[in-house]
């Protein structure tokens, strides 16, 4: 029974660092450890894929501009809120 408990702890530790791993913010040694775990753990591998897809979608959405009329209405509402 000690095997699954240790694996659960490894998964929790990985999930806490997953976004930093995907952003390349961890040491190369820690990245290798995470890569090894992901190769052997379907659940964490799925989480990594889904988080990368989400991060990519957020980055792509950030590159799009709102239509001019939407921006103008938003600015007008913000100004009205600040006055009122």
N, C-alpha and C positions, 0 to 999 in steps of 0.2 A: 504494500500500500504506500510505501514511501516514494516510489517512482512517480505516480501521478501528482502527489503533493509537490514534489520538487519541480515537476514540469509546469504545474500551475503557477508556481512562484516565478519561474523563468518567463512564462508568458506575460504575467503582470509586469515584471520588470521591463520586458521588451516593449509592451504597449505604452509604458510611460515615456519611453525614449523614441518611439516610432517616428514621430514627425521630425525630430532632430536628426534621426538617421536618414530619412528621405531628403532632408535639406542639406545633408553632408556636413553636419555640425559636430559629429562625434569623432573620436580618434579612430585611426585605421584599425587598431586592434579591436575596439568595441564594434566597429562595423563588420569585421570578419565574424565575431561572435554572433551578431544578429543575423548575418547572412546564413551561417551554419544552422541556427535555430529555425529560420524561415524555411530552409530546405527540408527540414524534418517535421515541421508542424504546419499542417494544412490550415488550421484556424488562423494562426499568425500570418501565414502567407496570404490568405484571403484578406485579412485586415490591412496588410501592407499594400496590396493591389488596390483595394477600395479607397484607402486614404490617399494614395498617389493620384488616382482618378479624380477624387474630390479636390485635391490641391491643384491639379492641372485645370479643372473646370473653373475654380476660383480665379486662377491667374488669367485664364482666357476671358472671363467675364470682366475682369478689371480693365482689360484693353478696349472694351466696347464703351462708346459714349452714349449717353441717353439722348433721345431726340431733342432738338432745340426747344420745342414747345413744352416738353416735360421739364426740362431744366428751368425754363422761365417761370413756370407755375410753382416749382419748388422754391425758387429764389423769392418769389413774391410771398409765398406762405411763410417762409422763414422770416422775412422782413416784417410781415404783419405780426407774427408772434413776438418778435423782439420789441416792437413798438407797444404792443398791447398788454 
